[in-house]
Amino acid sequence: MSMIQNKPHRQILMDIAHRAMREQGLLVEYPIQALEELGKIPGPAPASSTNTQDLTDLLWCSIDNDDSRDLDQLTTADRLEDGSARVRIAIADVDVIVKKSTAIDGYARNNTATVYTAAGNFPMLPERISTDLTSLNKGEDRLAVVVEMILSKDGGLQKYSVYRAMVRNRVKLAYDSFAAWLDGKGPLPEGIEVIEGMEASLRLQDEFARKLRALRHIHGALDLETIQSRPYFESGMLMNIERDIPNRAKDIIEDFMIAANGITARYLESKQFPSLRRMVSKPKRWDRIVTIASALGTTLPQVPDPVALELFLVSAKEKDPIRFPDLSLSIVKLLGSGEYVVQENGKKTEGHFGLAVKDYSHSTAPNRRFPDLLTQRLIKAAYAGTVPPYSIEELIELARHCTETEDKIKKVERLVEKSAAGILLEGRIGMTFDGIVTGASDKGTWVRIFDPPAEGKLESGFEGMDVGEKIRVKLISTNIERGFIDFARVK
């Protein structure tokens, strides 16, 4: 008898998530000391009288998922007389509530990030903090760290500044409805029409986000479009796994956050402060990327070259946009995962290969990622003219810990994702599917099928297969509890 017949699917997946979290050394419940600290916090932090600007009258907005409640960023933009633009990005001041070395900070430091699973989320910070006290909620005054940049007509960075401010979210926008309006396929999102100048600010944000992206691509930032998915439940039962489609609204936030992360890294360097950098230095399997490009009629250099790779990706997307996500997935797997490294004052580290930026920190999601909270503490100390809150030795250890824990989080998220797919596939044993090889090593060969989006192990017929190859497979077994999906190649 199936293990899923007598229990809601969401509960099954949550049980699997809890087990996987504990197996990876991730905390599931806040310790009593953290809850005691939480109970003593009276409310949101009041405005500071020193070095804090009042920017509550600006046209701030949040752009996030429909169901997001932990709002880390606000954005606003205005055009200057010479045609350039001033873009401001407000990042929630989490450090003002979550102090270093507290029990709440210790929990966040252990898990290093919010864990997002198909069953539900495991917040890095208690929800009273991340969705209320520090969240940049609509109509609420909140302290923030603001990154301000002046962009030339073509999107080039002319100058920047970083400072503290009190801000107020004027309108909460959701990615899909906002993107539909930008594309002329949907109505003006509710709330924009009653705020004078908000529509112009949003169109300006879209315009300059695209200019930032175009400049990055010229320098070799990779135009990748991987398949993201989210589960759809009804009354606790899993009905489908739906593809999450990229759109212009998501692009705005991605482009602005990349720019802000670059600026915060440079800001810390200008203050002679160390920083924690995010880095994908060199592709782990460039030779296979070269082979894939060659099969599609493009010759890439034998040494890693992000500009050449980007030109190939742009061309491939134009020729076959429908299958481009498959190609993107292969390239992502072959690039390998990134790591956190410490940038010491006066020493140089490599840049981020996939983003085509040399200075790149994580600073824009302190409610959800510990490296961002850590970076915020460094920024605030640099701004105040005090000493860094972390020693070089502490930062090096935290960089290692954050990299290792990120890998553990991915294992948890992948396991629950596979278990969810296993629930949908359990009744389809023996059916055949089109797929693409996503991994090939001594540990095994993995295949991703497209409907439903699911990854499993190729148990037979894997000889000679490599990442990026198209394949037809038959589903031979599933194990929901262990997240196993097994295929055999159909020749």
C-alpha positions in Angstrom: 0.0 0.0 0.0 1.3 3.5 -0.8 2.5 5.6 2.1 0.5 8.6 0.7 -3.0 7.1 0.8 -3.9 8.0 4.4 -2.1 11.3 5.0 -2.2 14.7 3.4 0.6 15.2 0.9 1.8 18.4 2.5 2.1 16.7 5.9 4.1 13.8 4.3 6.4 16.3 2.7 6.8 18.3 5.9 7.7 15.2 7.8 10.4 14.4 5.2 11.6 18.0 5.4 11.9 17.9 9.2 13.9 14.7 9.0 16.2 16.0 6.2 16.8 19.2 8.1 17.9 17.4 11.2 20.1 14.9 9.2 21.9 17.9 7.7 22.5 19.5 11.1 20.0 22.3 10.5 17.8 23.6 13.3 14.0 23.2 13.0 12.9 24.9 16.2 14.1 28.1 17.8 15.8 27.5 21.2 14.0 28.8 24.4 16.7 31.6 24.8 15.8 32.9 21.3 12.1 32.9 22.1 12.8 34.7 25.4 14.7 37.4 23.5 11.9 37.7 20.9 9.4 38.3 23.7 11.4 41.2 25.0 11.5 43.1 21.7 8.9 45.9 22.2 8.3 46.7 18.5 10.0 48.0 15.3 13.1 50.1 15.8 12.4 53.9 16.1 14.2 56.4 13.9 17.8 57.2 15.0 18.5 60.8 15.6 22.0 60.5 14.2 23.1 59.8 10.6 19.6 58.7 9.5 17.8 60.4 6.7 14.0 60.7 6.6 13.0 59.3 3.1 9.5 58.3 4.0 8.0 60.7 1.4 9.7 59.0 -1.6 7.8 56.7 -4.0 9.1 53.5 -2.5 7.6 50.1 -3.6 8.2 46.5 -3.0 8.2 43.9 -5.9 8.1 40.3 -4.7 6.2 37.0 -4.9 2.4 37.2 -4.4 2.7 35.4 -1.0 6.0 37.0 0.3 5.7 38.5 3.7 9.4 39.0 4.6 10.1 42.1 2.4 13.8 42.8 2.3 14.0 45.5 -0.4 12.2 48.6 -1.7 13.1 50.5 -4.8 12.4 53.9 -6.3 13.8 56.0 -9.2 13.6 59.5 -10.6 14.9 60.9 -13.8 17.4 63.8 -13.6 17.6 66.8 -15.9 20.4 65.4 -18.1 18.5 62.2 -18.8 20.4 60.1 -16.2 18.5 58.4 -13.4 18.8 58.2 -9.6 17.9 54.8 -8.4 17.6 54.0 -4.7 17.4 50.6 -3.1 16.3 50.3 0.5 17.5 47.2 2.3 15.7 46.3 5.6 17.8 47.1 8.7 17.7 43.7 10.3 20.8 44.2 12.5 19.0 47.0 14.4 16.7 44.2 15.9 18.9 41.1 15.6 22.2 41.9 17.4 25.4 39.9 16.9 26.0 37.1 19.3 22.4 36.9 20.6 20.5 33.6 20.7 18.4 34.7 17.7 21.6 35.5 15.8 23.0 32.1 16.8 20.1 30.3 15.2 20.4 32.4 12.0 24.2 31.8 12.0 23.7 28.0 12.3 21.1 27.7 9.4 22.6 30.6 7.4 19.4 31.1 5.3 15.7 30.5 5.1 15.1 27.0 3.7 12.4 26.9 1.0 10.9 23.4 0.5 7.9 22.1 -1.4 6.3 21.4 2.0 6.8 24.9 3.4 9.5 27.3 4.6 11.8 27.2 7.5 12.6 30.9 8.2 16.1 31.9 9.2 14.6 34.4 11.7 11.4 34.2 13.8 8.4 35.4 11.7 7.6 38.2 14.1 10.9 39.7 13.1 11.2 38.8 9.4 7.5 39.5 8.5 6.8 42.4 10.9 9.5 44.1 12.9 12.1 44.4 10.1 9.9 43.6 7.0 9.4 46.7 4.8 5.7 46.3 4.9 3.2 48.6 3.1 2.4 51.7 5.1 5.0 51.0 7.8 8.0 53.2 8.7 11.1 51.1 8.9 14.8 51.7 9.2 16.8 50.7 6.2 20.3 50.8 4.6 19.9 52.7 1.3 22.1 52.1 -1.7 21.8 55.1 -4.1 23.2 55.2 -7.6 23.3 57.7 -10.4 23.1 55.9 -13.7 24.0 57.5 -17.0 21.6 57.4 -20.0 23.1 54.1 -21.1 23.0 52.6 -17.6 26.6 53.2 -16.6 27.3 53.9 -12.9 28.4 57.5 -12.5 28.5 57.6 -8.7 27.0 56.0 -5.6 26.4 56.5 -1.9 25.4 54.2 1.0 23.6 55.6 4.0 20.9 54.9 6.7 17.4 56.1 6.3 13.8 55.7 7.5 11.5 54.5 4.6 7.9 53.7 4.0 6.6 51.3 1.4 3.9 53.0 -0.6 2.7 50.0 -2.7 3.2 46.2 -2.5 3.5 44.7 -6.0 3.5 41.1 -7.1 5.9 39.9 -9.9 3.3 38.3 -12.2 0.6 41.0 -12.2 3.3 43.8 -12.4 5.0 42.1 -15.3 1.7 41.6 -17.1 1.1 45.3 -16.9 4.6 46.1 -18.1 4.0 43.8 -21.1 0.7 45.4 -21.9 -1.1 42.1 -21.0 -2.8 43.1 -17.8 -4.3 46.1 -15.9 -2.4 48.7 -13.8 -1.8 46.9 -10.5 -4.0 48.1 -7.7 -2.7 51.1 -5.7 -0.5 52.6 -8.3 -3.1 55.0 -9.8 -3.7 56.8 -6.5 0.0 57.7 -6.0 1.1 60.6 -8.1 4.3 59.8 -9.9 4.4 56.1 -9.0 3.7 54.8 -12.5 6.5 57.0 -14.0 8.9 55.7 -11.3 8.0 52.1 -12.1 8.5 52.6 -15.8 11.8 54.3 -15.2 12.9 51.4 -13.0 12.1 49.0 -15.8 14.0 51.1 -18.3 17.2 51.4 -16.3 17.1 47.8 -15.1 17.2 46.7 -18.7 20.1 49.1 -19.4 22.0 47.7 -16.4 21.4 44.2 -17.8 22.5 45.1 -21.3 25.8 46.5 -20.0 26.5 43.4 -17.9 25.8 41.1 -20.9 28.3 43.2 -23.0 30.9 42.3 -20.4 29.9 38.6 -20.4 27.1 38.2 -17.8 25.3 35.0 -18.7 21.8 35.1 -20.0 20.5 31.9 -18.3 16.9 30.8 -18.0 16.6 27.8 -15.8 13.4 26.0 -14.9 12.0 27.0 -11.5 8.9 25.3 -10.1 6.5 25.5 -7.2 4.0 23.0 -5.9 0.3 23.5 -6.1 -1.8 22.1 -3.3 -5.6 21.8 -2.7 -6.7 21.0 0.8 -3.2 19.7 1.6 -3.1 17.4 -1.4 -0.5 17.9 -4.1 -2.2 18.6 -7.4 0.7 19.7 -9.6 4.2 21.1 -9.8 3.9 24.3 -11.8 6.7 26.0 -13.7 7.7 29.4 -12.4 8.1 31.6 -15.5 10.8 34.4 -15.7 9.4 37.9 -16.3 10.3 41.6 -16.5 9.3 42.3 -12.9 11.7 39.7 -11.6 14.4 41.1 -13.9 14.1 44.5 -12.4 14.7 43.2 -8.9 17.5 40.9 -10.1 19.3 43.7 -12.0 19.0 46.2 -9.2 20.1 43.7 -6.5 23.2 42.7 -8.5 24.0 46.4 -8.9 23.5 47.0 -5.1 25.6 44.0 -4.2 28.4 45.3 -6.3 28.2 48.8 -4.8 28.2 47.5 -1.2 31.3 45.5 -1.9 33.1 48.5 -3.4 31.8 50.7 -0.5 33.4 48.4 2.1 36.6 48.3 0.1 36.7 52.1 0.0 36.4 52.2 3.8 39.3 49.7 4.0 36.9 47.1 5.5 37.0 43.4 4.7 33.9 41.8 3.1 32.3 38.5 2.3 32.1 38.0 -1.4 30.1 35.5 -3.5 32.2 33.9 -6.2 31.8 31.5 -9.1 35.4 31.7 -10.3 35.9 29.3 -13.2 33.5 26.7 -14.7 34.2 23.2 -13.4 33.6 21.6 -16.8 34.4 24.2 -19.5 35.4 21.3 -21.9 31.9 20.0 -21.9 30.4 23.5 -22.4 32.7 23.7 -25.5 31.4 20.4 -26.8 27.7 21.4 -26.3 28.3 24.7 -28.2 30.1 22.9 -31.0 27.1 20.5 -31.5 25.0 23.6 -31.9 27.4 25.2 -34.5 29.4 27.5 -32.2 33.1 27.3 -31.6 34.1 28.5 -28.1 37.7 29.2 -27.0 39.5 26.4 -25.2 39.9 28.6 -22.1 36.9 29.9 -20.1 35.6 33.1 -21.7 32.3 34.6 -20.3 31.9 37.0 -23.2 32.1 34.3 -25.8 29.8 32.1 -23.7 27.2 34.9 -23.5 27.3 35.5 -27.2 26.6 31.8 -27.8 23.7 31.8 -25.3 22.1 34.8 -26.9 22.3 33.2 -30.3 21.0 29.9 -29.0 18.0 31.6 -27.3 17.1 33.4 -30.6 17.3 30.2 -32.6 15.3 28.0 -30.2 13.6 29.9 -27.3 11.4 26.9 -26.4 14.3 24.6 -25.6 16.6 27.4 -24.2 15.8 26.5 -20.6 17.2 23.0 -21.3 20.4 24.4 -22.5 20.6 26.9 -19.6 20.1 24.0 -17.1 23.1 22.2 -18.7 25.3 25.3 -18.5 24.4 25.9 -14.9 25.3 22.4 -13.9 28.6 22.6 -15.8 29.5 26.0 -14.3 29.3 24.5 -10.8 28.2 26.1 -7.6 29.7 29.3 -6.1 31.3 29.8 -2.7 31.8 32.6 -0.2 35.3 34.0 0.1 36.7 36.8 2.3 38.0 39.9 0.5 40.7 41.4 2.8 41.6 45.0 2.5 44.2 45.5 -0.2 44.0 42.0 -1.5 42.2 40.9 -4.7 39.9 38.0 -5.2 38.5 36.6 -8.5 35.1 38.0 -9.7 31.8 36.2 -10.3 32.1 34.4 -13.6 28.3 34.1 -14.3 27.4 37.7 -13.4 30.4 39.4 -15.1 31.2 41.4 -12.0 34.4 41.6 -10.1 33.0 43.1 -6.9 30.0 41.1 -5.6 28.7 40.7 -2.1 25.5 39.4 -0.7 23.7 42.3 1.1 20.2 42.7 -0.2 18.2 40.0 1.7 19.2 40.1 5.4 15.9 38.7 6.6 16.6 35.5 4.6 20.4 35.1 4.3 23.0 35.3 7.1 25.8 36.5 4.7 23.6 39.5 4.0 23.0 40.2 7.6 26.7 39.9 8.3 27.5 42.2 5.4 24.9 44.7 6.7 26.8 44.8 10.1 30.0 45.6 8.2 28.4 48.3 6.2 26.8 50.0 9.3 30.1 49.9 11.1 32.0 51.4 8.1 29.3 54.1 7.9 29.5 54.9 11.6 33.3 55.0 11.5 33.8 52.2 14.0 35.8 49.0 13.9 34.6 45.9 11.9 32.3 43.7 14.0 34.1 40.6 12.7 37.8 39.7 12.7 39.4 38.3 9.5 39.6 34.9 11.2 35.8 35.0 12.1 35.0 36.0 8.5 37.1 33.2 7.0 35.3 30.7 9.3 31.9 32.1 8.5 32.6 32.0 4.7 33.5 28.3 5.0 30.4 27.6 7.2 28.0 29.5 4.9 29.3 27.7 1.8 29.0 24.3 3.5 25.6 25.0 4.9 24.3 26.3 1.5 25.1 22.9 0.1 23.2 21.2 3.0 20.2 23.5 2.4 20.2 22.5 -1.3 20.2 18.8 -0.4 17.2 19.4 1.8 15.3 21.4 -0.8 16.2 18.9 -3.6 15.1 15.9 -1.5 11.7 17.4 -0.7 11.3 18.5 -4.3 12.0 15.0 -5.5 9.6 13.5 -2.9 6.9 15.9 -4.2 7.6 14.8 -7.8 7.5 11.2 -6.6 4.0 11.7 -5.3 2.9 12.9 -8.7 4.8 10.1 -10.5 3.9 7.2 -8.3 0.9 6.2 -10.5 2.9 6.5 -13.7 5.4 3.7 -13.4 6.2 2.3 -16.8 5.4 5.5 -18.7 8.0 7.2 -20.9 9.2 10.8 -20.8 11.5 13.1 -22.7 14.4 14.4 -20.6 17.9 15.9 -20.5 21.0 14.6 -18.7 21.8 17.0 -15.8 24.7 15.0 -14.2 27.2 12.4 -15.1 30.0 11.3 -12.8 31.3 8.2 -11.0 28.4 8.6 -8.6 25.8 8.1 -11.3 23.9 9.8 -14.2 20.9 12.0 -13.5 18.1 13.0 -15.8 15.5 15.8 -15.6 12.1 15.3 -17.2 9.8 18.2 -18.0 6.2 17.3 -17.2 6.1 17.2 -14.2 9.6 18.8 -13.7 11.5 16.2 -11.9 15.0 14.9 -11.6 15.9 11.2 -11.1 18.7 8.7 -11.5 19.3 6.8 -14.7 19.7 3.2 -13.6 20.4 1.6 -17.0 21.5 2.8 -20.4 23.7 5.6 -19.0 26.9 4.4 -20.8 28.4 7.3 -22.7 25.8 9.8 -21.7 26.9 13.3 -20.6 25.4 16.5 -19.4 23.2 18.3 -21.9 22.3 15.3 -24.0 18.6 14.7 -24.8 17.2 11.4 -23.8 14.0 9.3 -23.7 13.5 7.4 -20.4 11.0 5.1 -18.8 10.0 5.5 -15.2 10.8 2.3 -13.3 10.4 3.2 -9.6 9.8 5.9 -7.0 10.5 6.1 -3.3 8.7 9.1 -1.8 10.2 8.8 1.7 13.8 8.8 0.3 13.2 11.1 -2.7 14.3 8.4 -5.2 13.0 8.6 -8.8 14.6 6.0 -11.1 14.6 5.8 -14.9 15.8 3.5 -17.6 16.9 4.7 -21.0 14.6 4.0 -23.9 16.7 3.5 -27.0 
